[in-house]
């Protein structure tokens, strides 16, 4: 039988993460100890309160049917969280949509709003799911420069007028992955004005909104005046609450956009396991207690990596949040070759910057997903590289 993939599959190449793991396994089997700083998968366990709640809820024989959509318990918890934490009013019935993790929502969203050939504004570098969703919708990406002088915020004024006139969707991610730039109310206000001027839908990915190290929480896009008129925000419990495997997230904002996404998702899935939704609601209602430990832990790790990189002569994008460090290494070698050589010489696994776009060449993404002592050891190993 001659099995031929569709032409569209040429747009979806194997992810580099598996290749890094396979390469590392070869050297691990030779006795080398690996320090994995590649995947942004939280190493901290969920709070005991959440684990116990999930276990009890899962004992209920009636809990195993389809939920179809978000339960009212979950939607109302999202609304309470936004009111309490972000000072934003959200209607639980019409302005909240459950998704199976933010990845699912991000990849499917362009299908709901873009015709083939439509332009989607995104950044270079950017999280890999954005381009996957753009390709799935047969849309066209236009890459916005990240302006170092403005704290790596996407430079909207650099978008040509003819591109802005044609654009259908703008995707932002602040604090970002891989570059953890922090938003300001002035910047989000500029985004709203830009979106209104050109009739562009805004999607803000707020997956790292609980990762901040200075006591000043990143603002929500919905804090900007008029934000609900032009956009939506997606947030996940994967990172902030260590519920990555539970695959639970949500979209909030413009009710018409939410309704269109509801229509799409009603054809894609039958909801999320009710005990997961109930546990997620409990997490949101106790976010301050749960995420305080997360911030203290990641702030300490961030200090270890950034101070360590300074000592060994590396540059990095300044940041006060996020769960990654975007680091520029001091060697004349492409980022993929560098990442593999680093595994071979040191056992430190990092993601080559080119994974996130052409502007990532010369950089690596370092995930803060190991304990402080291992991060210190990783720095010492990087100090000894011979490239």
C-alpha distance (Angstrom), angle and dihedral (degrees) to the residues before:
residue distance angle dihedral
X1 . . .
X2 3.81 . .
X3 3.81 106.8 .
X4 3.79 112.3 -168.9
X5 3.81 123.7 -178.4
X6 3.78 119.7 -132.3
X7 3.80 118.4 -94.2
X8 3.81 88.3 -111.4
X9 3.82 89.7 64.1
X10 3.80 88.2 71.0
X11 3.82 85.5 72.9
X12 3.81 92.1 58.5
X13 3.78 108.6 67.2
X14 3.83 122.1 -179.5
X15 3.79 110.5 -81.6
X16 3.80 116.3 -105.3
X17 3.81 91.2 -130.2
X18 3.80 93.2 76.9
X19 3.79 91.5 47.6
X20 3.79 90.9 52.2
X21 3.80 91.2 49.6
X22 3.81 92.4 49.4
X23 3.81 92.1 49.0
X24 3.79 91.1 47.9
X25 3.80 91.3 49.4
X26 3.81 90.3 58.3
X27 3.80 91.4 57.7
X28 3.79 93.8 38.7
X29 3.80 89.3 58.0
X30 3.83 87.0 55.5
X31 3.80 89.1 58.6
X32 3.82 102.0 -94.4
X33 3.81 115.2 141.8
X34 3.79 111.1 -129.5
X35 3.80 127.3 -145.0
X36 3.79 106.2 -161.3
X37 3.81 113.5 -152.4
X38 3.79 95.3 154.8
X39 3.81 114.3 90.2
X40 3.79 118.1 57.1
X41 3.80 91.3 -134.6
X42 3.81 111.9 138.6
X43 3.80 114.2 -114.5
X44 3.80 93.6 -163.4
X45 3.83 113.6 94.5
X46 3.80 120.9 -122.8
X47 3.80 114.9 -90.0
X48 3.81 112.9 -82.8
X49 3.81 89.2 -118.0
X50 3.81 89.5 61.7
X51 3.80 95.2 44.9
X52 3.79 91.8 51.0
X53 3.80 92.7 46.2
X54 3.80 92.5 50.2
X55 3.80 91.4 49.1
X56 3.80 93.6 51.1
X57 3.79 94.5 44.7
X58 3.82 91.0 49.8
X59 3.82 90.5 59.3
X60 3.80 90.8 67.8
X61 3.84 108.7 100.5
X62 3.82 89.7 -153.2
X63 3.80 92.4 59.7
X64 3.80 96.3 78.4
X65 3.79 102.1 78.3
X66 3.79 129.0 97.5
X67 3.78 115.7 -74.1
X68 3.85 91.5 -167.0
X69 3.83 92.8 -163.3
X70 3.76 139.3 5.8
X71 3.79 113.4 -49.4
X72 3.79 117.0 -119.0
X73 3.82 87.6 -116.5
X74 3.81 89.8 59.9
X75 3.82 96.6 40.9
X76 3.80 92.5 49.6
X77 3.82 90.6 48.9
X78 3.82 89.2 54.1
X79 3.81 90.0 50.2
X80 3.82 91.6 49.2
X81 3.80 91.1 47.7
X82 3.81 92.6 52.2
X83 3.78 92.1 47.0
X84 3.80 94.5 46.9
X85 3.80 100.8 37.9
X86 3.82 104.2 28.0
X87 3.82 100.5 24.6
X88 3.82 88.8 -126.6
X89 3.82 124.4 134.6
X90 3.81 112.6 -132.7
X91 3.80 125.4 -179.3
X92 3.81 106.7 -129.1
X93 3.81 93.9 -150.9
X94 3.79 102.8 43.8
X95 3.83 107.6 18.9
X96 3.82 102.9 47.4
X97 3.81 128.2 74.6
X98 3.81 126.3 -178.3
X99 3.82 117.3 -136.4
X100 3.81 132.6 -174.9
X101 3.79 93.5 -108.6
X102 3.78 121.8 -41.9
X103 3.83 92.4 -85.2
X104 3.80 91.0 66.4
X105 3.79 92.4 48.5
X106 3.79 93.8 45.5
X107 3.80 95.2 49.1
X108 3.79 95.5 45.9
X109 3.80 99.3 41.2
X110 3.84 98.0 80.4
X111 3.82 89.0 56.3
X112 3.80 88.9 62.3
X113 3.80 96.0 52.7
X114 3.80 110.8 21.3
X115 3.78 132.4 78.2
X116 3.82 118.6 -151.7
X117 3.79 107.7 -76.5
X118 3.81 95.9 21.3
X119 3.79 115.5 139.1
X120 3.79 120.0 -114.2
X121 3.79 117.9 -166.6
X122 3.79 114.3 -139.4
X123 3.79 136.1 148.1
X124 3.78 134.7 -98.5
X125 3.02 109.1 -111.9
X126 3.80 100.2 32.5
X127 3.79 141.7 148.5
X128 3.81 109.6 -72.1
X129 3.83 95.9 -124.1
X130 3.80 92.0 68.9
X131 3.79 95.1 64.0
X132 3.82 90.1 43.3
X133 3.81 90.1 57.6
X134 3.80 92.0 45.4
X135 3.81 91.0 52.4
X136 3.81 91.7 45.9
X137 3.81 89.5 56.7
X138 3.84 91.0 45.3
X139 3.79 87.5 -122.3
X140 3.82 126.0 142.0
X141 3.81 124.2 -113.9
X142 3.78 122.6 -136.0
X143 3.78 112.3 -166.3
X144 3.81 120.3 -137.2
X145 3.80 117.8 -150.8
X146 3.81 117.7 -114.2
X147 3.78 105.2 -130.5
X148 3.82 110.4 -139.8
X149 3.82 91.2 -165.3
X150 3.81 89.6 57.9
X151 3.79 94.5 48.6
X152 3.82 94.5 -89.9
X153 3.80 92.4 -62.2
X154 3.84 112.8 154.9
X155 3.81 108.4 -95.0
X156 3.83 105.2 -127.4
X157 3.80 93.4 179.5
X158 3.82 88.9 61.7
X159 3.83 90.5 65.8
X160 3.83 109.9 101.9
X161 3.80 115.3 -117.6
X162 3.82 93.3 -118.8
X163 3.82 90.8 52.8
X164 3.80 93.1 48.2
X165 3.81 89.9 49.8
X166 3.83 90.6 55.5
X167 3.81 99.4 39.3
X168 3.80 118.5 113.4
X169 3.80 103.0 -179.8
X170 3.82 137.8 24.6
X171 3.82 119.4 -159.1
X172 3.81 119.3 -160.4
X173 3.82 131.6 176.4
X174 3.83 117.3 -168.9
X175 3.03 120.2 -164.6
X176 3.76 81.5 28.9
X177 3.76 144.0 -147.3
X178 2.99 116.7 -108.0
X179 3.83 95.2 2.9
X180 3.83 109.3 43.6
X181 3.81 98.3 -149.4
X182 3.81 115.9 165.9
X183 3.82 122.2 -130.0
X184 3.79 127.0 -131.6
X185 3.79 130.3 -156.5
X186 3.81 88.3 -116.7
X187 3.79 91.2 55.8
X188 3.81 94.7 47.1
X189 3.81 89.6 47.6
X190 3.81 87.6 54.3
X191 3.82 88.7 50.8
X192 3.82 92.1 52.4
X193 3.80 91.9 49.8
X194 3.81 90.7 48.2
X195 3.82 92.0 49.0
X196 3.80 92.9 48.8
X197 3.79 92.4 47.8
X198 3.81 93.5 53.3
X199 3.83 100.3 27.5
X200 3.82 93.4 -117.7
X201 3.81 125.5 159.0
X202 3.83 112.8 -128.1
X203 3.79 122.9 -146.2
X204 3.80 114.4 -172.2
X205 3.80 117.2 -166.4
X206 3.82 106.3 -150.2
X207 3.82 97.6 174.9
X208 3.82 92.3 133.1
X209 3.80 99.0 43.7
X210 3.82 92.8 119.6
X211 3.82 92.5 52.2
X212 3.79 105.7 90.4
X213 3.78 128.7 131.1
X214 3.81 108.2 -168.0
X215 3.80 102.0 59.2
X216 3.80 90.7 -104.1
X217 3.78 108.6 111.0
X218 3.84 118.5 -142.6
X219 3.77 108.7 -106.0
X220 3.78 122.3 -118.1
X221 3.80 118.2 -112.2
X222 3.80 86.0 -125.3
X223 3.82 88.9 65.2
X224 3.81 89.2 73.2
X225 3.83 114.7 95.0
X226 3.81 109.4 -99.3
X227 3.81 94.4 8.6
X228 3.81 93.2 130.6
X229 3.80 89.0 55.7
X230 3.80 91.7 63.2
X231 3.76 109.6 22.1
X232 3.74 161.6 12.4
X233 3.78 136.8 -126.8
X234 3.80 127.0 -138.9
X235 3.78 122.2 -154.8
X236 3.77 134.1 176.7
X237 3.79 137.6 -153.2
X238 3.82 90.7 -150.2
X239 3.80 98.2 92.7
X240 3.80 105.8 21.1
X241 3.80 95.9 47.3
X242 3.83 100.0 26.5
X243 3.81 91.1 -117.0
X244 3.81 96.3 128.6
X245 3.81 95.0 134.3
X246 3.80 92.5 48.3
X247 3.84 90.1 66.1
X248 3.78 100.0 -146.4
X249 3.81 127.7 148.7
X250 3.79 140.0 135.3
X251 3.79 144.9 -142.5
X252 3.81 120.5 -137.9
X253 3.78 133.7 -176.9
X254 3.80 138.0 51.4
X255 3.79 107.1 47.4
X256 3.80 95.6 -148.0
X257 3.81 91.0 54.0
X258 3.82 90.0 45.5
X259 3.80 89.9 51.8
X260 3.81 92.0 51.7
X261 3.80 90.2 50.4
X262 3.83 89.8 48.2
X263 3.78 89.1 55.7
X264 3.81 91.3 51.3
X265 3.80 94.5 45.7
X266 3.80 92.5 49.2
X267 3.81 85.1 68.4
X268 3.81 95.1 45.7
X269 3.79 109.7 46.9
X270 3.80 146.5 -0.4
X271 3.76 100.4 -125.1
X272 3.81 134.3 -95.4
X273 3.81 129.4 -61.0
X274 3.82 107.0 -80.5
X275 3.85 95.6 -128.7
X276 3.81 88.4 56.2
X277 3.80 91.3 51.8
X278 3.80 91.2 47.4
X279 3.81 91.2 49.3
X280 3.80 90.1 48.4
X281 3.82 89.7 52.2
X282 3.80 89.9 51.9
X283 3.81 90.2 49.5
X284 3.80 92.9 51.8
X285 3.80 91.8 48.1
X286 3.82 90.2 52.6
X287 3.79 98.5 36.3
X288 3.80 96.5 127.6
X289 3.82 92.6 56.3
X290 3.80 94.8 43.1
X291 3.80 100.8 42.4
X292 3.81 97.7 44.6
X293 3.83 90.3 77.3
X294 3.81 89.9 45.8
X295 3.81 92.2 55.5
X296 3.79 94.3 47.1
X297 3.80 91.6 49.3
X298 3.81 96.2 46.7
X299 3.80 93.9 42.3
X300 3.80 88.7 57.1
X301 3.81 92.0 47.0
X302 3.80 90.8 47.6
X303 3.80 89.8 54.5
X304 3.80 92.3 49.6
X305 3.81 93.4 52.1
X306 3.81 99.3 40.8
X307 3.81 95.2 44.8
X308 3.79 89.4 44.1
X309 3.80 92.9 51.4
X310 3.80 90.2 50.9
X311 3.80 90.4 54.2
X312 3.80 93.3 52.7
X313 3.81 94.4 45.4
X314 3.81 101.8 -104.2
X315 3.80 124.6 137.4
X316 3.81 124.5 -137.1
X317 3.79 139.0 -178.2
X318 3.83 107.9 -96.1
X319 3.79 111.7 -116.3
X320 3.80 142.4 168.7
X321 3.78 96.5 -163.5
X322 3.79 149.0 12.3
X323 3.80 128.1 83.6
X324 3.81 97.2 -96.3
X325 3.78 140.2 67.1
X326 3.81 116.9 -144.0
X327 3.79 103.4 -146.5
X328 3.81 132.6 -172.0
X329 3.80 111.4 -149.4
X330 3.86 120.9 -146.8
X331 3.81 98.9 -125.5
X332 3.83 132.8 100.7
X333 3.79 97.0 -125.3
X334 3.81 133.7 104.5
X335 3.79 115.7 -96.2
X336 3.82 97.1 -115.0
X337 3.82 93.2 52.4
X338 3.79 89.3 44.0
X339 3.81 92.8 52.6
X340 3.80 92.4 51.1
X341 3.83 93.8 44.2
X342 3.79 89.3 49.6
X343 3.80 89.8 55.8
X344 3.81 90.7 49.3
X345 3.80 95.4 47.7
X346 3.80 103.6 33.3
X347 3.81 110.7 10.7
X348 3.82 90.1 -123.9
X349 3.81 111.5 136.7
X350 3.84 117.1 -152.6
X351 3.79 132.4 159.3
X352 3.83 116.8 -107.1
X353 3.80 111.4 -118.2
X354 3.82 93.6 -128.6
X355 3.82 87.0 71.1
X356 3.80 87.7 75.7
X357 3.80 97.8 45.1
X358 3.79 142.0 -56.3
X359 3.83 92.1 -74.9
X360 3.79 87.9 63.2
X361 3.79 92.6 71.6
X362 3.79 110.4 123.2
X363 3.82 92.8 26.6
X364 3.80 138.5 90.0
X365 3.79 129.5 -157.4
X366 3.79 114.5 -127.8
X367 3.81 116.7 -161.7
X368 3.82 116.6 -149.3
X369 3.80 92.1 -137.6
X370 3.80 102.8 123.4
X371 3.77 132.1 73.7
X372 3.81 119.3 -89.1
X373 3.80 94.4 -102.8
X374 3.81 92.4 55.0
X375 3.80 91.2 47.5
X376 3.80 89.6 53.1
X377 3.79 89.2 50.1
X378 3.81 90.4 49.1
X379 3.81 90.5 55.2
X380 3.80 91.0 51.1
X381 3.80 90.8 50.5
X382 3.82 91.4 49.2
X383 3.79 88.9 51.1
X384 3.83 88.7 62.4
X385 3.82 97.4 51.7
X386 3.83 115.6 131.9
X387 3.80 105.5 -158.1
